[in-house]
Every structure is written in structure tokens, then in C-alpha cells.
Amino acid sequence: MMNLEEMSDVLKSSLGIHDNIVGVRLFKSDEEIPKDLNQIEKPFRYCSMVQTARLQGTSFLAHADHHECKGGSSGLGLEACPENIKSGALYFDKLHKCETKEIGSNIAANFPRVLPGSIVATYVAPLDKMVMNPDVVIIVGNPLTARRIVQAVEYKKGGRTTFNTAGIQSFCVDATASPYLKGEVNFSLGCDGSAKNAGLKDEDIVIGIPFAMMGDICTVLKEHYQGWDKFMRG
């Protein structure tokens, strides 16, 4: 079994990624949190935590009151979904993402959200610097990045890979809650919030991978990606 540093190296080398691969751990109790992890000093958005870990190598431990975006914290199970999201008001009145408030409520109702109150804190860090195994691994890349991940998944299990997104709550719901809950890789086309607040580029694809799948994915990429690239470019 590869360690976290080896996994990070394989993903970077096989996918041509120069930024950090990011790991996320969702703590169910304070007793699980290592004593040497320090709470961040001021509230921060979850998407910004992931992007800062990815681009600057910073690590973040944050309880609910240190999550600036309540949409993100509720998607991750730190607290209940805010009424303005649950009712559809935010998506209809402020963000203009839907034709009616009721449609906004339907969008919110279909998010894969971790059970409210089941998570006490999040730990976001570069994968190769994590002090424990993550629950989910997040990669930001391009369509070829996503294609190679799909090919690595299908190499072992066959079938087809599907993804679930709404163009809203990319990092928190699409790339973290969905793979955490469903145990399957999920792909996100990003969201306007992460673009505005965390610098996600329009051409970026966000990929969330359950940690349980990482061993197989990294092994397949290490052993086969060069052949795939040679076929494509040869």
C-alpha cells in the first residue's frame, strides 16, 4: 500500500499536476483530532481552504464557527442547512440561479449533504503533509486529468462513471460530501462561488476521490498512464 507522499507523487507525475493534491478529513468527534493540529484563527471559506492548501501548501483545522460559508459547512455536516438555502431564497433572490424560489428549494433538497451535526471539524491539507489518512482526496485539473481518473477507475471495475453536480457548491458538496457519502469518485465543473471567492478558473475541473479508492487508482495510473499517453500522442 502506498503512503500519502507516494500517492501524491504518482498523481502529480501521471496527471501532469504541479500544484498540491489536497486531502480532507471530516472529524466526527473532538477526541479524533490530533493534539498537534491547531484551529485556524479566523473564519475562512471551505473552498478557500482547499484552494490555499492546493496553491500555497497551508493546512487548516476548522470547527463550524470557523467556516465562513454556511452553505459549505452545512454541506459537510457541521451544522444544519441555513433557511435561506433550504427555502431556495438564496438561489432565487440573490444569486438568480433558478426561475422560481421553489426550484431553488428543489436544487438545495437534492444536494448530497452529510448529516447535520455528525461532523465537528474539517481538516484540509496537502495530501503529502497530512498527519493522518484523509476521507476524501481533491484534485483540481483539466478534462484530461478527469479522463485519466475515469480510465483508472474503469480499469478495475468496468461499467461507466457518472458525476453529479449543479454548478453550485463545488468543493464542499460535489467534491467532498458526494464522494464521502457515496463512496464514488465525483467530478465537478466548479461553481461561481469558488470562482469568485477562491480563484477557481473557468477551465478547471474539480475531482473528489474517496480515500478507499486511492490505492487502486494510483496503482493503475503508475502502471498504465504512459501507455495511454503514447497511444494518444503517438
C-alpha positions as CSV (number, residue, x, y, z in Angstrom):
1,M,0.0,0.0,0.0
2,M,1.4,3.4,-1.0
3,N,1.8,6.1,1.7
4,L,0.3,9.5,1.3
5,E,3.5,11.0,-0.1
6,E,3.8,8.3,-2.7
7,M,0.2,8.7,-3.7
8,S,0.7,12.5,-4.2
9,D,3.8,11.9,-6.3
10,V,2.0,9.4,-8.5
11,L,-0.9,11.7,-9.1
12,K,1.3,14.6,-9.9
13,S,3.6,12.7,-12.2
14,S,1.0,10.8,-14.1
15,L,-1.5,13.6,-14.4
16,G,1.0,16.5,-15.0
17,I,-0.1,18.4,-11.9
18,H,2.2,21.0,-10.4
19,D,0.0,22.1,-7.5
20,N,-0.6,20.2,-4.3
21,I,-3.1,17.3,-4.2
22,V,-5.4,18.1,-1.3
23,G,-6.7,15.7,1.4
24,V,-9.8,16.3,3.6
25,R,-10.6,14.6,6.9
26,L,-14.1,15.0,8.4
27,F,-13.8,14.6,12.2
28,K,-16.9,13.0,13.9
29,S,-15.7,13.9,17.4
30,D,-13.1,16.2,19.1
31,E,-11.4,13.1,20.5
32,E,-10.3,12.1,17.0
33,I,-8.5,15.4,16.4
34,P,-4.7,15.1,16.9
35,K,-3.4,17.4,19.7
36,D,-0.8,19.0,17.4
37,L,-3.4,20.3,15.0
38,N,-4.3,23.9,15.7
39,Q,-7.6,25.6,14.9
40,I,-7.4,28.4,12.3
41,E,-7.5,31.9,13.9
42,K,-10.3,33.5,11.8
43,P,-13.3,32.1,9.8
44,F,-12.4,31.0,6.2
45,R,-14.5,29.6,3.4
46,Y,-14.1,25.9,2.8
47,C,-13.4,26.4,-0.9
48,S,-10.7,28.9,0.0
49,M,-9.2,26.3,2.5
50,V,-8.9,23.8,-0.3
51,Q,-7.5,26.2,-2.8
52,T,-5.0,27.7,-0.4
53,A,-3.8,24.1,0.6
54,R,-3.5,23.4,-3.1
55,L,-1.7,26.5,-4.2
56,Q,0.2,27.6,-1.0
57,G,0.6,24.4,0.9
58,T,-1.3,25.6,4.0
59,S,-3.2,23.3,6.4
60,F,-6.5,24.1,8.1
61,L,-8.4,22.7,11.1
62,A,-11.8,24.4,11.4
63,H,-14.8,23.8,13.6
64,A,-18.2,25.0,12.5
65,D,-17.8,28.5,13.8
66,H,-14.6,28.9,11.8
67,H,-16.4,28.1,8.5
68,E,-17.2,31.5,6.9
69,C,-19.6,30.0,4.3
70,K,-22.5,28.3,6.0
71,G,-23.5,26.6,2.7
72,G,-20.2,24.9,2.8
73,S,-20.3,24.0,6.5
74,S,-23.8,22.6,6.2
75,G,-22.9,20.6,3.1
76,L,-20.1,19.0,5.2
77,G,-22.4,18.1,8.1
78,L,-21.0,20.7,10.6
79,E,-24.5,22.3,11.0
80,A,-28.0,22.4,9.7
81,C,-28.7,23.9,6.2
82,P,-29.4,27.6,6.6
83,E,-33.1,28.6,5.9
84,N,-32.2,30.9,3.0
85,I,-30.6,28.0,1.2
86,K,-33.2,25.4,2.2
87,S,-36.1,27.6,1.1
88,G,-34.5,28.4,-2.2
89,A,-34.4,32.1,-1.4
90,L,-30.6,32.5,-1.8
91,Y,-30.5,30.9,-5.3
92,F,-33.6,32.8,-6.5
93,D,-33.5,36.2,-4.9
94,K,-29.7,36.8,-4.6
95,L,-27.9,34.5,-7.0
96,H,-30.5,34.3,-9.7
97,K,-29.7,30.6,-10.3
98,C,-33.3,29.5,-10.9
99,E,-36.6,30.6,-12.3
100,T,-38.6,30.4,-9.0
101,K,-37.9,30.1,-5.3
102,E,-39.5,26.6,-5.4
103,I,-37.0,25.5,-8.0
104,G,-34.2,26.8,-5.7
105,S,-35.6,24.8,-2.9
106,N,-35.6,21.7,-5.1
107,I,-31.9,22.3,-6.0
108,A,-31.0,22.5,-2.4
109,A,-33.0,19.4,-1.4
110,N,-31.1,17.3,-3.9
111,F,-27.6,18.2,-2.7
112,P,-25.8,15.2,-1.1
113,R,-25.3,16.6,2.3
114,V,-23.6,15.0,5.3
115,L,-26.0,14.5,8.2
116,P,-26.1,17.8,10.2
117,G,-24.1,17.7,13.4
118,S,-22.4,14.4,12.5
119,I,-19.1,16.3,11.8
120,V,-17.4,18.5,14.4
121,A,-14.4,19.8,12.4
122,T,-12.7,19.6,9.0
123,Y,-9.0,19.1,8.3
124,V,-7.8,20.3,4.9
125,A,-4.1,19.9,4.0
126,P,-1.8,19.0,1.1
127,L,-2.0,15.2,0.9
128,D,1.7,14.6,1.4
129,K,1.7,16.7,4.6
130,M,-1.4,15.2,6.3
131,V,-0.8,13.7,9.8
132,M,-3.4,11.0,9.1
133,N,-5.3,9.5,6.2
134,P,-8.0,11.7,4.7
135,D,-11.6,10.7,4.0
136,V,-11.5,12.4,0.6
137,V,-8.8,13.5,-1.8
138,I,-9.4,16.5,-4.1
139,I,-7.6,17.2,-7.4
140,V,-8.1,20.3,-9.5
141,G,-7.2,19.7,-13.1
142,N,-8.4,19.8,-16.7
143,P,-10.5,17.4,-18.8
144,L,-7.5,15.1,-19.4
145,T,-7.0,14.9,-15.7
146,A,-10.6,13.8,-15.3
147,R,-10.3,11.4,-18.2
148,R,-7.3,9.6,-16.7
149,I,-9.0,9.3,-13.4
150,V,-12.1,7.8,-15.1
151,Q,-9.9,5.3,-17.0
152,A,-8.1,4.3,-13.8
153,V,-11.4,3.6,-12.1
154,E,-12.9,1.7,-15.1
155,Y,-9.7,-0.4,-15.4
156,K,-10.6,-2.1,-12.1
157,K,-14.4,-2.1,-12.1
158,G,-15.7,-1.6,-15.7
159,G,-19.1,-0.2,-16.2
160,R,-19.4,3.6,-16.6
161,T,-18.5,6.5,-14.4
162,T,-21.2,9.2,-13.7
163,F,-21.0,12.5,-12.0
164,N,-23.4,14.6,-10.0
165,T,-23.3,18.4,-9.9
166,A,-25.5,21.5,-10.0
167,G,-22.9,24.2,-10.8
168,I,-23.3,25.2,-7.2
169,Q,-21.2,24.3,-4.1
170,S,-18.4,22.7,-6.0
171,F,-15.7,21.9,-3.4
172,C,-17.9,21.3,-0.4
173,V,-20.9,19.3,-1.8
174,D,-19.6,18.0,-5.2
175,A,-16.0,17.1,-4.4
176,T,-16.3,16.3,-0.7
177,A,-19.8,15.4,0.6
178,S,-20.7,13.4,-2.5
179,P,-17.6,11.0,-2.6
180,Y,-17.7,10.9,1.2
181,L,-21.3,9.7,1.3
182,K,-21.5,7.6,-1.9
183,G,-18.0,6.1,-1.9
184,E,-17.6,7.0,-5.6
185,V,-15.4,9.5,-7.5
186,N,-17.3,12.7,-8.3
187,F,-16.5,15.4,-10.9
188,S,-17.5,19.0,-10.5
189,L,-17.5,21.7,-13.2
190,G,-16.9,24.3,-10.5
191,C,-19.2,26.9,-9.1
192,D,-19.4,30.7,-9.3
193,G,-18.8,31.0,-5.6
194,S,-15.5,29.1,-5.7
195,A,-14.5,31.2,-8.8
196,K,-15.3,34.5,-7.1
197,N,-14.1,33.7,-3.6
198,A,-11.3,31.1,-4.1
199,G,-9.9,31.8,-7.5
200,L,-11.1,28.6,-9.3
201,K,-10.5,29.0,-13.0
202,D,-13.2,28.6,-15.6
203,E,-11.3,25.8,-17.3
204,D,-10.7,23.8,-14.0
205,I,-12.4,20.5,-13.2
206,V,-12.6,19.6,-9.5
207,I,-12.4,15.9,-8.7
208,G,-13.3,14.3,-5.4
209,I,-12.0,10.8,-4.7
210,P,-12.9,8.6,-1.6
211,F,-9.7,7.7,0.0
212,A,-10.7,4.0,-0.1
213,M,-10.3,4.1,-3.9
214,M,-6.9,5.8,-3.9
215,G,-4.7,2.7,-3.7
216,D,-6.2,1.2,-6.9
217,I,-6.4,4.5,-8.8
218,C,-2.7,5.3,-8.0
219,T,-1.5,1.8,-8.9
220,V,-3.3,1.8,-12.2
221,L,-2.0,5.3,-13.1
222,K,1.5,4.4,-12.2
223,E,1.5,1.3,-14.3
224,H,-0.6,2.4,-17.3
225,Y,-0.8,6.1,-17.9
226,Q,2.4,6.2,-20.0
227,G,0.9,3.7,-22.4
228,W,-2.3,5.7,-22.7
229,D,-0.4,8.9,-23.4
230,K,1.8,7.1,-26.0
231,F,-1.4,5.8,-27.7
232,M,-3.0,9.2,-27.7
233,R,0.0,11.2,-28.9
234,G,2.0,8.6,-30.8
